[in-house]
Amino acid sequence: MSKVHSEDSSGLALGENRADEHGPLITISSESVQAADRFAWYSDQVRKYIFPVTMSSTYTADFSCEVSALQLGPIQVAHFTFPPLQAARTARHIRHIDPESYHLGWVRRGDMGVTQKRSNGFIDTDDMVLLDTSHPMEADVQDDYARAEVTILRIQRNAFSLPSAQADRLLAHRLAPGGVSGSLLRQHLDALVARASGLGPAEVHRLGNITADLLACFVADRLDRTELVPLEARTTVLRTQINAFINRHLGDPELRPATIAAHHHMSLRSLHSLFRQEPATVAAAIRRLRLERCRADLADPGLRDQPIAVLAARWGLLLPAEFSRAFKAAYGMTPREYRAEANRLRSARDHNPLRTRPQADQSGRRHDEGPAPAAN
């Protein structure tokens, strides 16, 4: 296959797409583009969601690719799936337009050779790399199966809490996403993509701040300069770490505020103080999450033969009578009534051939999501 070059010169600034008109998540695929035009189409998406570059590839005959982008205020998370390619950002590109932002690339599949500011890095699968739009850059993305995947976290430089002189020390270096901050950042990015379609404006703003704080802590950890991170950001990350711990251990009946505090080497008073601004206490949040998981299981047809008490115990709720009372208080019906209603709605949907897609009732709730809770 011939090697074709595509150079962007439109000057379209990063993030110029108006996410407020399309919702926070935009997903587009080359499937709707003719095969011969897909490489040029992808070049345009890179221009929009990353920055102007010159690109080349040996896969231009059919450059099958997909882009998903989530806008969170000054933060943007974009996921790219594409064949191997080479990209170069020159001083001319920078003079033409500079978004003045940092980009943290997470190579989900494939590998990348990258050069910036006299640093040369080899970024393997699951590694991360930090880049700056204000400096020339070269990248060579390869994959043995001709299908690389990269998640890009972009933050405007003036919204990043670490000094540029410090962050620039990591440019084009391989950043292994291990440790607490790396694990939290990966989990957070995955959760953002999974939940993006249901995010409202207030949650978008809140998640944007959390993402910025997680990124700052990750970079500071790699610099071994955690003192550079503002106290508020460290507090946010600690709260996120504890929430992740709670979600991982919901099925443990011994999960209580005291055990959470002990695991994180803090006093019970400090734990409650940390969550003072949250809408519920730590104990109430654990109870709510357990009830939500039980409700999802009760509506799952694959679990309809499982006794209700077994499903409740799976999430740490060992007393059936207490679980039933808490469930009814939260959702307006007993677990048995909820399961029966979920089965009825599913049966009605499955036996109606005219309903080819999930329908919504007057409240806007999709009928395939299980019964709506009764009003209190």
Residue, then its C-alpha position, 0 to 999 in steps of 0.5 A: m500500500s502506498k504511504v499517503h500524507s495528510e496535513d491539517s492547516s485549517g487552524l481549528a482549535l482543540g475542543e472547538n466542537r460544541a459539546d453543549e449542543h450534542g451532550p457531553l459525549i461525542t462518538i463518531s466512526s469511519e463506518s459512515v465514510q467511504a473507504a478512500d476518504r477515511f484517512a482524511w476524515y480521521s486526520d480531521q478528527v485528530r485536528k479537532y480533538i488533539f491538535p494540528v499535525t502532519m500524519s502519514s500511514t500505510y493503511t490509507a486504502d481503508f483507514s477504519c477508525e473511531v473517535s469518542a470524546l467527552q468534554l468536562g469543562p477544561i478537561q477533555v477525554a477522547h478515545f481513539t481506535f485506528p490503524p498504525l500511523q506516524a504523526a509530527r507536530t512542527a514549529r509551523h503547526i504551533r505558530h499556526i495554532d497552539p491550544e496551550s494544553y497538556h495531553l496525557g496519552w494512555v496506550r490501551r493497545g499497541d505501542m508508541g515511539v515518541t520524541q519531544k524536547r530532546s526526550n525519546g520514549f517507547i510507550d508500550t501497551d498500558d503505559m502513559v505519556l505526557l505531551d505538551t502542545s507548545h513543543p514540536m513532537e513526533a510519534d510513531v504508533q504501531d500495533d501487530y493487529a493493525r488496530a491501536e487504541v489510545t485514550i487522550l486526557r487533555i487539560q488546558r495548561n492554565a487549569f493544571s495545578l502543577p508548575s509547567a517547569q516541573a511537569d515538562r520534565l516528564l515530557a515524552h517519558r514512559l509513565a507506568p500507570g501503577g501505584v495508587s494514583g495510576s490505578l485510580l486514574r485508569q479506573h476513573l477514565d474507564a468509568l467516565v467513558a462508561r457513564a458519559s451518556g448519562l451525565g448532567p451539567a452539574e456532574v460534568h463540572r464535578l467530574g472535570n475537577i476530580t479528573a484534573d486532581l487525579l491527573a495532578c496527583f499522578v504526575a506529581d507522584r511520577l516526579d516524586r513531588t507530591e507536595l506540589v499538589p494543592l491540599e484540596a486536590r489531595t483531599t479529592v483524590l483521597r476521597t476518590q480512593i476511599n470510594a473505590f475501596i468501598n465499591r471493591h468491598l461492597g460484598d464484605p459484610e464487615l465493610r463499615p466506616a471503622t474498617i475503612a478508616a483503619h485501612h486508610h490509616m486515619s481516624l474515624r473522625s477524620l473519615h467523617s470529616l472528609f465526607r462532610q460535604e457529601p450528600a450522605t454519611v459514609a454508612a448511608a452511602i454504603r447502604r445505598l450502594r448495596l441496595e442499588r446493586c441488589r436492585a440491579d440483580l433483582a431485575d437481571p433475568g440471568l439471576r431470576d432463579q437465585p433466592i432473594a436472600v442470596l442476592a442480598a448476602r452477595w452485597g453484604l446484607l445478611l439479614p433478610a427482614e432488615f434488607s426487605r425493610a430498607f429496600k421498601a423504604a428506598y424504592g417503595m416496594t419489597p424486593r419480591e414485588y420489585r422482581a415480579e414487576a421487573n419480570r412482568l415488564r420484561s415479558a410484556r416487552d419480549h412478547n410485543p413484536l411491534r416494540t423493536r427498541p426500548q420504549a419510554d413511559q411518560s416519566g422518560r424511564r426506559h421499560d427495559e431498565g426495570p420498574a420505576p420506584a414508587a413515589n414516597 
